[in-house]
Amino acid sequence: MMPFSLGLCFSVYYYHSINWGVSIVFFIAMFMFNMVVDMLDNYNDYYHADSKSYQQKTNIIGRENIDPKLVRNLIISMTLISAAIGIWLASQTGWAVLWMGLFCYFIGFGYSSGPHPISSLPLGELASGFTMGFMIVLLSVYLNAYQVFAWNWLSVGQVFLLALADELWISNLMLANNICDAQEDEDNHRKTIVHFIGKKAALTAYSVKNVLAFLVIIVLPFLKIAPATVWLTVLIVPFVYKQNKLLLQKQVKTETFICAVKTLLVGALTYSITYIIGVLL
């Protein structure tokens, strides 16, 4: 939701362009496919888990006694619907949407499918942050300003910087999840980034990325990528610092993973709201 709104706001602020109809249709397709990825992740984890305890007590399908066939049918139907919407969007706005959409689908399905899903590899954080952060913002910008958007390094670079804070927070969500699940991942033979660099380095990376997110936001108005109102985002620094500190002190999924969730929600929401305020002023 936040990357989508950020792209829409940038289109208005920088390109003075907005296409409400296309944006609403894109939001529906995006929301549906996001649900597909979440369901597919749980579906594959349920069937491929080496631990019976994880399958029956941790995974939502086993824990809530959900019929796996229902989950599978929902995955198929919602994928087909979102794909059909994507093809229609491409036919209306340009085939660049098709290629960007195919990339997102590739990452989405590869995230939890196959013998070596992306979520179980050290590239998981990069893939999730880049796709859910940058690619969603880029698609949102393009769909709202496709008549004037130029495919060059400057335009794409501006969108990348615009989306970078969200990218960092989104990737940190997965990093925090992997930190908290370190032992469980080892038991299920998942080789995440935490397996390679260790918890201490992973926690350091988590903290550094939170700092970088704010530094990027501070720089954006100087580059004419965002209104000066986004500087108000720094007001949540104490909140993020507190959540960061709690995770550093204890890495327990049921107790402190929520700290990363709160950081993402509050950070991305505040960033989007302060951007919207600047657009409206």
Phi and psi in degrees as GROMACS dihedral restraints (atoms count N, CA, C in turn):
[ dihedral_restraints ]
;  ai    aj    ak    al  type     phi  dphi    fc
    3     4     5     6     1   -67.1    20    10
    4     5     6     7     1   -45.6    20    10
    6     7     8     9     1   -59.9    20    10
    7     8     9    10     1   -37.7    20    10
    9    10    11    12     1   -61.0    20    10
   10    11    12    13     1   -49.2    20    10
   12    13    14    15     1   -67.0    20    10
   13    14    15    16     1   -33.0    20    10
   15    16    17    18     1   -64.9    20    10
   16    17    18    19     1   -43.8    20    10
   18    19    20    21     1   -64.1    20    10
   19    20    21    22     1   -39.9    20    10
   21    22    23    24     1   -63.0    20    10
   22    23    24    25     1   -44.4    20    10
   24    25    26    27     1   -64.9    20    10
   25    26    27    28     1   -40.2    20    10
   27    28    29    30     1   -63.8    20    10
   28    29    30    31     1   -37.8    20    10
   30    31    32    33     1   -60.2    20    10
   31    32    33    34     1   -41.0    20    10
   33    34    35    36     1   -70.8    20    10
   34    35    36    37     1   -45.9    20    10
   36    37    38    39     1   -67.6    20    10
   37    38    39    40     1   -45.6    20    10
   39    40    41    42     1   -96.1    20    10
   40    41    42    43     1   -42.4    20    10
   42    43    44    45     1  -101.7    20    10
   43    44    45    46     1    -8.0    20    10
   45    46    47    48     1    53.0    20    10
   46    47    48    49     1    44.3    20    10
   48    49    50    51     1  -141.6    20    10
   49    50    51    52     1   140.6    20    10
   51    52    53    54     1  -152.3    20    10
   52    53    54    55     1   139.8    20    10
   54    55    56    57     1  -125.5    20    10
   55    56    57    58     1    92.9    20    10
   57    58    59    60     1   -61.0    20    10
   58    59    60    61     1   -45.2    20    10
   60    61    62    63     1   -59.1    20    10
   61    62    63    64     1   -50.0    20    10
   63    64    65    66     1   -62.5    20    10
   64    65    66    67     1   -40.1    20    10
   66    67    68    69     1   -63.2    20    10
   67    68    69    70     1   -42.8    20    10
   69    70    71    72     1   -64.9    20    10
   70    71    72    73     1   -43.1    20    10
   72    73    74    75     1   -63.6    20    10
   73    74    75    76     1   -42.6    20    10
   75    76    77    78     1   -62.3    20    10
   76    77    78    79     1   -40.9    20    10
   78    79    80    81     1   -60.7    20    10
   79    80    81    82     1   -40.9    20    10
   81    82    83    84     1   -62.2    20    10
   82    83    84    85     1   -47.4    20    10
   84    85    86    87     1   -63.3    20    10
   85    86    87    88     1   -42.7    20    10
   87    88    89    90     1   -62.3    20    10
   88    89    90    91     1   -45.4    20    10
   90    91    92    93     1   -63.5    20    10
   91    92    93    94     1   -42.1    20    10
   93    94    95    96     1   -64.7    20    10
   94    95    96    97     1   -44.0    20    10
   96    97    98    99     1   -70.5    20    10
   97    98    99   100     1   -31.3    20    10
   99   100   101   102     1   -62.4    20    10
  100   101   102   103     1   -38.4    20    10
  102   103   104   105     1   -66.5    20    10
  103   104   105   106     1   -37.8    20    10
  105   106   107   108     1   -60.2    20    10
  106   107   108   109     1   -46.7    20    10
  108   109   110   111     1   -61.6    20    10
  109   110   111   112     1   -43.1    20    10
  111   112   113   114     1   -63.3    20    10
  112   113   114   115     1   -44.3    20    10
  114   115   116   117     1   -66.1    20    10
  115   116   117   118     1   -41.5    20    10
  117   118   119   120     1   -63.9    20    10
  118   119   120   121     1   -37.8    20    10
  120   121   122   123     1   -60.9    20    10
  121   122   123   124     1   -48.6    20    10
  123   124   125   126     1   -68.7    20    10
  124   125   126   127     1   -36.5    20    10
  126   127   128   129     1   -63.5    20    10
  127   128   129   130     1   -46.9    20    10
  129   130   131   132     1   -69.7    20    10
  130   131   132   133     1   -39.9    20    10
  132   133   134   135     1   -62.2    20    10
  133   134   135   136     1   -36.4    20    10
  135   136   137   138     1   -63.8    20    10
  136   137   138   139     1   -44.3    20    10
  138   139   140   141     1   -82.0    20    10
  139   140   141   142     1   -25.8    20    10
  141   142   143   144     1  -103.7    20    10
  142   143   144   145     1     1.5    20    10
  144   145   146   147     1   -65.2    20    10
  145   146   147   148     1   134.1    20    10
  147   148   149   150     1   -84.5    20    10
  148   149   150   151     1   -16.8    20    10
  150   151   152   153     1  -104.4    20    10
  151   152   153   154     1   122.9    20    10
  153   154   155   156     1   -64.5    20    10
  154   155   156   157     1   -34.1    20    10
  156   157   158   159     1   -62.9    20    10
  157   158   159   160     1   -42.7    20    10
  159   160   161   162     1   -64.4    20    10
  160   161   162   163     1   -43.7    20    10
  162   163   164   165     1   -63.2    20    10
  163   164   165   166     1   -40.7    20    10
  165   166   167   168     1   -96.0    20    10
  166   167   168   169     1   -25.4    20    10
  168   169   170   171     1  -112.9    20    10
  169   170   171   172     1   -26.8    20    10
  171   172   173   174     1  -101.4    20    10
  172   173   174   175     1   -50.6    20    10
  174   175   176   177     1   -64.4    20    10
  175   176   177   178     1   133.7    20    10
  177   178   179   180     1   -63.9    20    10
  178   179   180   181     1   -29.1    20    10
  180   181   182   183     1   -65.9    20    10
  181   182   183   184     1   -46.0    20    10
  183   184   185   186     1   -75.0    20    10
  184   185   186   187     1   -39.5    20    10
  186   187   188   189     1   -64.5    20    10
  187   188   189   190     1   -40.2    20    10
  189   190   191   192     1   -97.9    20    10
  190   191   192   193     1     5.8    20    10
  192   193   194   195     1    55.3    20    10
  193   194   195   196     1    47.4    20    10
  195   196   197   198     1   -87.5    20    10
  196   197   198   199     1   138.0    20    10
  198   199   200   201     1   -67.5    20    10
  199   200   201   202     1   118.0    20    10
  201   202   203   204     1   -58.0    20    10
  202   203   204   205     1   -31.2    20    10
  204   205   206   207     1   -64.7    20    10
  205   206   207   208     1   -37.3    20    10
  207   208   209   210     1   -63.5    20    10
  208   209   210   211     1   -43.6    20    10
  210   211   212   213     1   -61.8    20    10
  211   212   213   214     1   -44.9    20    10
  213   214   215   216     1   -60.8    20    10
  214   215   216   217     1   -45.0    20    10
  216   217   218   219     1   -65.3    20    10
  217   218   219   220     1   -37.4    20    10
  219   220   221   222     1   -65.5    20    10
  220   221   222   223     1   -40.4    20    10
  222   223   224   225     1   -59.9    20    10
  223   224   225   226     1   -47.6    20    10
  225   226   227   228     1   -64.9    20    10
  226   227   228   229     1   -49.7    20    10
  228   229   230   231     1   -65.2    20    10
  229   230   231   232     1   -43.1    20    10
  231   232   233   234     1   -71.8    20    10
  232   233   234   235     1   -29.6    20    10
  234   235   236   237     1   -65.7    20    10
  235   236   237   238     1   -45.8    20    10
  237   238   239   240     1   -63.5    20    10
  238   239   240   241     1   -41.8    20    10
  240   241   242   243     1   -65.7    20    10
  241   242   243   244     1   -46.9    20    10
  243   244   245   246     1   -65.5    20    10
  244   245   246   247     1   -35.5    20    10
  246   247   248   249     1   -66.5    20    10
  247   248   249   250     1   -41.7    20    10
  249   250   251   252     1   -62.1    20    10
  250   251   252   253     1   -41.5    20    10
  252   253   254   255     1   -63.0    20    10
  253   254   255   256     1   -41.8    20    10
  255   256   257   258     1   -62.1    20    10
  256   257   258   259     1   -41.5    20    10
  258   259   260   261     1   -64.4    20    10
  259   260   261   262     1   -40.3    20    10
  261   262   263   264     1   -63.2    20    10
  262   263   264   265     1   -43.6    20    10
  264   265   266   267     1   -59.9    20    10
  265   266   267   268     1   -41.9    20    10
  267   268   269   270     1   -63.8    20    10
  268   269   270   271     1   -39.3    20    10
  270   271   272   273     1   -67.3    20    10
  271   272   273   274     1   -25.0    20    10
  273   274   275   276     1   -91.2    20    10
  274   275   276   277     1   -29.5    20    10
  276   277   278   279     1  -120.1    20    10
  277   278   279   280     1   -15.7    20    10
  279   280   281   282     1   132.8    20    10
  280   281   282   283     1   148.7    20    10
  282   283   284   285     1   -76.9    20    10
  283   284   285   286     1    -3.6    20    10
  285   286   287   288     1   -61.0    20    10
  286   287   288   289     1   -32.5    20    10
  288   289   290   291     1   -62.5    20    10
  289   290   291   292     1   -37.9    20    10
  291   292   293   294     1   -62.6    20    10
  292   293   294   295     1   -46.1    20    10
  294   295   296   297     1   -67.8    20    10
  295   296   297   298     1   -39.8    20    10
  297   298   299   300     1   -65.7    20    10
  298   299   300   301     1   -39.7    20    10
  300   301   302   303     1   -64.8    20    10
  301   302   303   304     1   -41.8    20    10
  303   304   305   306     1   -61.7    20    10
  304   305   306   307     1   -39.4    20    10
  306   307   308   309     1   -61.9    20    10
  307   308   309   310     1   -45.5    20    10
  309   310   311   312     1   -63.6    20    10
  310   311   312   313     1   -38.6    20    10
  312   313   314   315     1   -66.0    20    10
  313   314   315   316     1   -40.6    20    10
  315   316   317   318     1   -60.4    20    10
  316   317   318   319     1   -46.8    20    10
  318   319   320   321     1   -67.3    20    10
  319   320   321   322     1   -41.2    20    10
  321   322   323   324     1   -60.4    20    10
  322   323   324   325     1   -46.8    20    10
  324   325   326   327     1   -74.8    20    10
  325   326   327   328     1   -36.0    20    10
  327   328   329   330     1   -73.1    20    10
  328   329   330   331     1   -16.3    20    10
  330   331   332   333     1   -58.0    20    10
  331   332   333   334     1   -39.2    20    10
  333   334   335   336     1  -133.3    20    10
  334   335   336   337     1     9.3    20    10
  336   337   338   339     1  -110.9    20    10
  337   338   339   340     1   162.7    20    10
  339   340   341   342     1    85.8    20    10
  340   341   342   343     1   175.8    20    10
  342   343   344   345     1   -66.8    20    10
  343   344   345   346     1   -27.1    20    10
  345   346   347   348     1  -132.7    20    10
  346   347   348   349     1    76.0    20    10
  348   349   350   351     1   -61.4    20    10
  349   350   351   352     1   148.9    20    10
  351   352   353   354     1   -58.3    20    10
  352   353   354   355     1   -35.9    20    10
  354   355   356   357     1   -64.2    20    10
  355   356   357   358     1   -20.9    20    10
  357   358   359   360     1  -100.1    20    10
  358   359   360   361     1     8.0    20    10
  360   361   362   363     1  -111.3    20    10
  361   362   363   364     1   163.4    20    10
  363   364   365   366     1   -68.0    20    10
  364   365   366   367     1    -7.2    20    10
  366   367   368   369     1   -92.0    20    10
  367   368   369   370     1     1.0    20    10
  369   370   371   372     1   -57.2    20    10
  370   371   372   373     1   -45.7    20    10
  372   373   374   375     1   -63.5    20    10
  373   374   375   376     1   -43.5    20    10
  375   376   377   378     1   -63.2    20    10
  376   377   378   379     1   -45.4    20    10
  378   379   380   381     1   -63.6    20    10
  379   380   381   382     1   -44.8    20    10
  381   382   383   384     1   -68.2    20    10
  382   383   384   385     1   -44.0    20    10
  384   385   386   387     1   -64.8    20    10
  385   386   387   388     1   -44.5    20    10
  387   388   389   390     1   -66.0    20    10
  388   389   390   391     1   -44.2    20    10
  390   391   392   393     1   -74.8    20    10
  391   392   393   394     1   -51.7    20    10
  393   394   395   396     1   -76.4    20    10
  394   395   396   397     1   -24.9    20    10
  396   397   398   399     1   -91.3    20    10
  397   398   399   400     1   -74.9    20    10
  399   400   401   402     1   -65.8    20    10
  400   401   402   403     1   -50.5    20    10
  402   403   404   405     1   -64.8    20    10
  403   404   405   406     1   -38.6    20    10
  405   406   407   408     1   -65.5    20    10
  406   407   408   409     1   -41.8    20    10
  408   409   410   411     1   -64.0    20    10
  409   410   411   412     1   -44.5    20    10
  411   412   413   414     1   -61.4    20    10
  412   413   414   415     1   -44.9    20    10
  414   415   416   417     1   -61.6    20    10
  415   416   417   418     1   -42.4    20    10
  417   418   419   420     1   -63.8    20    10
  418   419   420   421     1   -43.1    20    10
  420   421   422   423     1   -63.5    20    10
  421   422   423   424     1   -49.1    20    10
  423   424   425   426     1   -61.8    20    10
  424   425   426   427     1   -45.6    20    10
  426   427   428   429     1   -64.5    20    10
  427   428   429   430     1   -28.3    20    10
  429   430   431   432     1   -89.6    20    10
  430   431   432   433     1   -15.7    20    10
  432   433   434   435     1  -136.9    20    10
  433   434   435   436     1    27.9    20    10
  435   436   437   438     1   -61.9    20    10
  436   437   438   439     1   -23.7    20    10
  438   439   440   441     1   -70.0    20    10
  439   440   441   442     1   -25.8    20    10
  441   442   443   444     1  -123.0    20    10
  442   443   444   445     1    -8.2    20    10
  444   445   446   447     1   -69.3    20    10
  445   446   447   448     1   131.7    20    10
  447   448   449   450     1  -108.3    20    10
  448   449   450   451     1   131.3    20    10
  450   451   452   453     1   -83.7    20    10
  451   452   453   454     1    87.2    20    10
  453   454   455   456     1  -141.8    20    10
  454   455   456   457     1   172.2    20    10
  456   457   458   459     1   -62.9    20    10
  457   458   459   460     1   -33.9    20    10
  459   460   461   462     1   -65.3    20    10
  460   461   462   463     1   -49.8    20    10
  462   463   464   465     1   -63.5    20    10
  463   464   465   466     1   -46.1    20    10
  465   466   467   468     1   -68.0    20    10
  466   467   468   469     1   -37.8    20    10
  468   469   470   471     1   -64.2    20    10
  469   470   471   472     1   -38.2    20    10
  471   472   473   474     1   -62.9    20    10
  472   473   474   475     1   -43.5    20    10
  474   475   476   477     1   -66.2    20    10
  475   476   477   478     1   -37.5    20    10
  477   478   479   480     1   -61.3    20    10
  478   479   480   481     1   -45.5    20    10
  480   481   482   483     1   -66.8    20    10
  481   482   483   484     1   -39.6    20    10
  483   484   485   486     1   -57.1    20    10
  484   485   486   487     1   -41.6    20    10
  486   487   488   489     1   -88.4    20    10
  487   488   489   490     1    -8.3    20    10
  489   490   491   492     1   -59.5    20    10
  490   491   492   493     1   -41.1    20    10
  492   493   494   495     1   -60.3    20    10
  493   494   495   496     1   -46.1    20    10
  495   496   497   498     1   -64.2    20    10
  496   497   498   499     1   -39.2    20    10
  498   499   500   501     1   -57.6    20    10
  499   500   501   502     1   -45.6    20    10
  501   502   503   504     1   -64.9    20    10
  502   503   504   505     1   -43.4    20    10
  504   505   506   507     1   -67.9    20    10
  505   506   507   508     1   -38.7    20    10
  507   508   509   510     1   -66.3    20    10
  508   509   510   511     1   -45.3    20    10
  510   511   512   513     1   -65.6    20    10
  511   512   513   514     1   -31.9    20    10
  513   514   515   516     1   -66.8    20    10
  514   515   516   517     1   -29.9    20    10
  516   517   518   519     1   -62.0    20    10
  517   518   519   520     1   -45.3    20    10
  519   520   521   522     1   -69.3    20    10
  520   521   522   523     1   -36.8    20    10
  522   523   524   525     1   -62.8    20    10
  523   524   525   526     1   -44.1    20    10
  525   526   527   528     1   -62.4    20    10
  526   527   528   529     1   -39.4    20    10
  528   529   530   531     1   -61.6    20    10
  529   530   531   532     1   -43.7    20    10
  531   532   533   534     1   -69.9    20    10
  532   533   534   535     1   -32.8    20    10
  534   535   536   537     1   -65.1    20    10
  535   536   537   538     1   -46.5    20    10
  537   538   539   540     1   -68.5    20    10
  538   539   540   541     1   -30.4    20    10
  540   541   542   543     1   -97.7    20    10
  541   542   543   544     1    16.6    20    10
  543   544   545   546     1   -51.7    20    10
  544   545   546   547     1   -50.0    20    10
  546   547   548   549     1   -69.5    20    10
  547   548   549   550     1   -41.2    20    10
  549   550   551   552     1   -63.5    20    10
  550   551   552   553     1   -38.6    20    10
  552   553   554   555     1   -65.2    20    10
  553   554   555   556     1   -39.8    20    10
  555   556   557   558     1   -62.2    20    10
  556   557   558   559     1   -42.4    20    10
  558   559   560   561     1   -63.8    20    10
  559   560   561   562     1   -30.8    20    10
  561   562   563   564     1  -100.2    20    10
  562   563   564   565     1    14.1    20    10
  564   565   566   567     1    61.3    20    10
  565   566   567   568     1    35.5    20    10
  567   568   569   570     1   -94.8    20    10
  568   569   570   571     1   124.0    20    10
  570   571   572   573     1  -101.8    20    10
  571   572   573   574     1    74.7    20    10
  573   574   575   576     1   -78.2    20    10
  574   575   576   577     1   177.8    20    10
  576   577   578   579     1   -60.2    20    10
  577   578   579   580     1   -30.4    20    10
  579   580   581   582     1   -64.7    20    10
  580   581   582   583     1   -33.7    20    10
  582   583   584   585     1   -61.4    20    10
  583   584   585   586     1   -36.2    20    10
  585   586   587   588     1   -87.9    20    10
  586   587   588   589     1   -36.4    20    10
  588   589   590   591     1  -106.2    20    10
  589   590   591   592     1   -12.9    20    10
  591   592   593   594     1    87.1    20    10
  592   593   594   595     1   161.5    20    10
  594   595   596   597     1   -63.3    20    10
  595   596   597   598     1   -41.6    20    10
  597   598   599   600     1   -61.3    20    10
  598   599   600   601     1   -48.1    20    10
  600   601   602   603     1   -67.1    20    10
  601   602   603   604     1   -36.0    20    10
  603   604   605   606     1   -64.7    20    10
  604   605   606   607     1   -40.5    20    10
  606   607   608   609     1   -66.9    20    10
  607   608   609   610     1   -36.3    20    10
  609   610   611   612     1   -64.1    20    10
  610   611   612   613     1   -44.9    20    10
  612   613   614   615     1   -61.0    20    10
  613   614   615   616     1   -40.2    20    10
  615   616   617   618     1   -58.9    20    10
  616   617   618   619     1   -46.2    20    10
  618   619   620   621     1   -66.5    20    10
  619   620   621   622     1   -43.4    20    10
  621   622   623   624     1   -61.7    20    10
  622   623   624   625     1   -41.6    20    10
  624   625   626   627     1   -65.7    20    10
  625   626   627   628     1   -34.7    20    10
  627   628   629   630     1   -64.3    20    10
  628   629   630   631     1   -39.9    20    10
  630   631   632   633     1   -66.6    20    10
  631   632   633   634     1   -45.0    20    10
  633   634   635   636     1   -60.4    20    10
  634   635   636   637     1   -36.2    20    10
  636   637   638   639     1   -58.0    20    10
  637   638   639   640     1   -43.8    20    10
  639   640   641   642     1   -71.2    20    10
  640   641   642   643     1   -38.3    20    10
  642   643   644   645     1   -62.2    20    10
  643   644   645   646     1   -40.8    20    10
  645   646   647   648     1   -63.3    20    10
  646   647   648   649     1   -45.3    20    10
  648   649   650   651     1   -60.3    20    10
  649   650   651   652     1   -38.8    20    10
  651   652   653   654     1   -64.2    20    10
  652   653   654   655     1   -35.1    20    10
  654   655   656   657     1   -76.8    20    10
  655   656   657   658     1   -31.2    20    10
  657   658   659   660     1   -52.1    20    10
  658   659   660   661     1   -45.7    20    10
  660   661   662   663     1   -60.7    20    10
  661   662   663   664     1   -33.0    20    10
  663   664   665   666     1   -65.9    20    10
  664   665   666   667     1   -26.0    20    10
  666   667   668   669     1   -94.6    20    10
  667   668   669   670     1     5.7    20    10
  669   670   671   672     1    62.7    20    10
  670   671   672   673     1    26.9    20    10
  672   673   674   675     1   -94.8    20    10
  673   674   675   676     1   -22.2    20    10
  675   676   677   678     1  -145.5    20    10
  676   677   678   679     1   154.1    20    10
  678   679   680   681     1   -71.0    20    10
  679   680   681   682     1   158.7    20    10
  681   682   683   684     1   -63.1    20    10
  682   683   684   685     1   -18.0    20    10
  684   685   686   687     1   -63.0    20    10
  685   686   687   688     1   -20.5    20    10
  687   688   689   690     1   -66.6    20    10
  688   689   690   691     1   -16.5    20    10
  690   691   692   693     1   -62.4    20    10
  691   692   693   694     1   -21.8    20    10
  693   694   695   696     1   -63.5    20    10
  694   695   696   697     1   -16.6    20    10
  696   697   698   699     1   -60.5    20    10
  697   698   699   700     1   -27.0    20    10
  699   700   701   702     1   -65.5    20    10
  700   701   702   703     1   -13.5    20    10
  702   703   704   705     1   -63.9    20    10
  703   704   705   706     1   -20.9    20    10
  705   706   707   708     1   -93.2    20    10
  706   707   708   709     1     4.7    20    10
  708   709   710   711     1   -54.3    20    10
  709   710   711   712     1   -46.6    20    10
  711   712   713   714     1   -58.0    20    10
  712   713   714   715     1   -38.6    20    10
  714   715   716   717     1   -64.6    20    10
  715   716   717   718     1   -47.4    20    10
  717   718   719   720     1   -64.5    20    10
  718   719   720   721     1   -39.1    20    10
  720   721   722   723     1   -59.9    20    10
  721   722   723   724     1   -43.0    20    10
  723   724   725   726     1   -63.5    20    10
  724   725   726   727     1   -45.4    20    10
  726   727   728   729     1   -64.9    20    10
  727   728   729   730     1   -39.1    20    10
  729   730   731   732     1   -61.8    20    10
  730   731   732   733     1   -44.3    20    10
  732   733   734   735     1   -63.6    20    10
  733   734   735   736     1   -39.9    20    10
  735   736   737   738     1   -62.6    20    10
  736   737   738   739     1   -40.5    20    10
  738   739   740   741     1   -69.3    20    10
  739   740   741   742     1   -37.4    20    10
  741   742   743   744     1   -63.6    20    10
  742   743   744   745     1   -33.8    20    10
  744   745   746   747     1   -75.3    20    10
  745   746   747   748     1   -36.0    20    10
  747   748   749   750     1  -148.2    20    10
  748   749   750   751     1   132.2    20    10
  750   751   752   753     1  -115.5    20    10
  751   752   753   754     1    75.8    20    10
  753   754   755   756     1  -120.7    20    10
  754   755   756   757     1   123.0    20    10
  756   757   758   759     1   -53.4    20    10
  757   758   759   760     1   -45.9    20    10
  759   760   761   762     1   -76.4    20    10
  760   761   762   763     1   -11.1    20    10
  762   763   764   765     1  -114.9    20    10
  763   764   765   766     1   -42.9    20    10
  765   766   767   768     1  -119.9    20    10
  766   767   768   769     1    -7.0    20    10
  768   769   770   771     1   -61.2    20    10
  769   770   771   772     1   -30.9    20    10
  771   772   773   774     1   -58.1    20    10
  772   773   774   775     1   -23.7    20    10
  774   775   776   777     1   -62.6    20    10
  775   776   777   778     1   -40.9    20    10
  777   778   779   780     1   -69.3    20    10
  778   779   780   781     1   -37.0    20    10
  780   781   782   783     1   -63.2    20    10
  781   782   783   784     1   -46.3    20    10
  783   784   785   786     1   -62.5    20    10
  784   785   786   787     1   -40.9    20    10
  786   787   788   789     1   -61.9    20    10
  787   788   789   790     1   -44.9    20    10
  789   790   791   792     1   -63.5    20    10
  790   791   792   793     1   -49.9    20    10
  792   793   794   795     1   -63.2    20    10
  793   794   795   796     1   -49.8    20    10
  795   796   797   798     1   -69.2    20    10
  796   797   798   799     1   -42.1    20    10
  798   799   800   801     1   -64.3    20    10
  799   800   801   802     1   -53.1    20    10
  801   802   803   804     1   -65.6    20    10
  802   803   804   805     1   -39.3    20    10
  804   805   806   807     1   -66.1    20    10
  805   806   807   808     1   -44.5    20    10
  807   808   809   810     1   -63.8    20    10
  808   809   810   811     1   -42.8    20    10
  810   811   812   813     1   -59.3    20    10
  811   812   813   814     1   -46.8    20    10
  813   814   815   816     1   -65.9    20    10
  814   815   816   817     1   -43.5    20    10
  816   817   818   819     1   -64.0    20    10
  817   818   819   820     1   -44.4    20    10
  819   820   821   822     1   -66.7    20    10
  820   821   822   823     1   -29.7    20    10
  822   823   824   825     1   -69.8    20    10
  823   824   825   826     1   -44.8    20    10
  825   826   827   828     1   -59.7    20    10
  826   827   828   829     1   -41.7    20    10
  828   829   830   831     1   -58.4    20    10
  829   830   831   832     1   -43.8    20    10
  831   832   833   834     1   -64.0    20    10
  832   833   834   835     1   -35.8    20    10
  834   835   836   837     1   -68.7    20    10
  835   836   837   838     1   -37.4    20    10
  837   838   839   840     1   -77.3    20    10
  838   839   840   841     1   -26.4    20    10
